């Protein structure tokens, strides 16, 4: 029994499409090995991988020995575990590691050494000085009078950095930039109390102090999720390379990593305005084609035009909650996420395969588990260091 056939079996089980014999086989395994106290979703990545490997080994061994088919169980056992296993194992289409089993094992073994993103970022002061933020912390609170991490401990600065921050506090001038490299993420609390989750390979630039009047203007490169502190007298504005998002107080996500920019609203309301050239002159200005979003809507901007669609907001912010969540995603979309999270370079030797992917994968997983979870298909690849080459 191959890994692919087990994937198909679990998918049929989850969709209530198994024969009585197939359902009995899976039920028997869950009855023997399932956990009544810990569901599959609650296990950490290492435990999940051990569990999946055990399922593959047990079912394969049972098939090889041609054990008698057990009596059909009338009650389906461990539905949450079965569902999670089916989603994670039975995505349906995945990456096929070329060559024989020993080569596949070698690639998976190496991929298991490539771990997911951690909490890490840098803080760039207005004078260009760069401070590396503590990787053991999850976020930073921006208050230049007392710069701290989100657990209340002080951000340790050298004397020059302290002097620069004090100067900016006195003059109420200058911008700060928090940046995350590939394979890293971080959280911020801005001077007005707004909360920001900054995804990997992203940067947020903002003033050291928001003025008492006018707009709260910040600039985003990459992807971030925002929970904006309400202040009707000072609209909160996020600028990217191609659009401007204006809010008063709300929850939303902006992904500007690709040529298509997606802005998703979870709560409140926002106005999304594309930026365009004015009279064919250099310099970008707001276009008049602004759109208003309602919760559950997403503004999709491509080539200067914005389309509003209804979306699954859980999927849009799944990165913040610790999941990869794909719905009929292209191979390039899936691998772009992997590249950003596992610090990979993706190289295509020919045209990008047309495979589509659906499913959830925990972002705590190693690259090896990411590959296993995606399972088998006709997509061929190899790993050379952190370069994934798609044949």
Secondary structure, 3 states (H helix, E strand, C coil): CCHHHHHHHHHHHHCCCCCHHHHHHHHHHHHHHCCCCCCHHHCCHHHHHHHHHHHHHHHHHHHHHCCCCCCCCCCCCCHHHHHHHHHHHCCCCCEEECCCHHHHHHHHHHHCCCCCCEECCEEECCCCCEEECCCCCCEEECCCCCCEECCCCECCCCHHHHHHHHHHHHHCCCEEEEEECCCEEEEEECCCCCEEEECCCEEEEEECCCCCCCCEEEEEECEEEEECCCCCCCCEEEECCCEEEEECCCEEEEECCCCCEEEEEEECCEEEEEEEEECCEEEEEECCCCEEECCCEEEEEECCEEEEEECCHHHHCCCCCCEEEEEEEEHHHHHHHHHHHHCCEEEECCCCCCCEEEEEEECCCCHHHHHHHHCCCCEEEEEECCEEEEC
